Amino acid sequence: MAWTVPTSRSTGDLITASIYNTDLVDNLNYLKSLADGKVALTGNETVAGVKTFSSFPVTPSSAPTTNYQTANKKYVDDYFGAEARGFAATMSADQNIANSTLTKINFNTETFDTHGEYNNSTYRYTPQRPGKYLVSAQLYFTAVGSSCYARIHKNGTLVNYGYSIPPAGQDGAPNVCAVVELNGATDYIEIYGRQTSGSTISTASIANFFQAWYLGA
């Protein structure tokens, strides 16, 4: 049976082999009793029961990668905070679109921009989180009376377009939307317009918009 306190010996005590062995075994048993039920600093263990921490435990800086691993605050902030990501922009003035000329639309006024990823000078949206984005836009052509188009371009290449063919002398308001996958680094989205009225037509800034919203990975 282990002692409650390790035995100490005084100088001059006669220590026989039997006493020495008893001291050694009992003290080892005592030390083992202190370790039993304690969580070790290394190695795999299963901890049973409810454990209450007096302060927040600190987890590794890396993100969890498998089921049932603990998610820390940074991971939750990075992942779920980034879910609410997107922007919307309009125009501060009408823009002239020449006949049959593909023209980038100057959406220079941000309605909102959750992560500062829309550039209202280049009129590009370059999100820094990879995934799928719902992109939509509308252009309002005044008295176009012919085919007019709103186009979504990714990295300068057409993704999708919408068009309108109003009667002669009437306004046209094509709109377009698409789910676009972006790499979260260099991929960007722009909106282009085109019309075939035979002359220069303006787009009415009050009815034009460009927006995108993050959907998920």
Secondary structure, DSSP 8 states (H G I E B T S, - for coil): ---SS-----TT----HHHHHHHHHHHHHHHHHHHTT---SSS-----S----SS-----SS---STT----HHHHHHHHHTTS-EEEEE-SS-EEE-TT--EE----EEEEETTS-EETTTTEE--SS-EEEEEEEE--BTT--S-EEEEEEETTEEEEEEEE---TT--B--EEEEEEEE-SSS--EEEEEEE-SSS-EEE-GGG-EEEEEEEE-
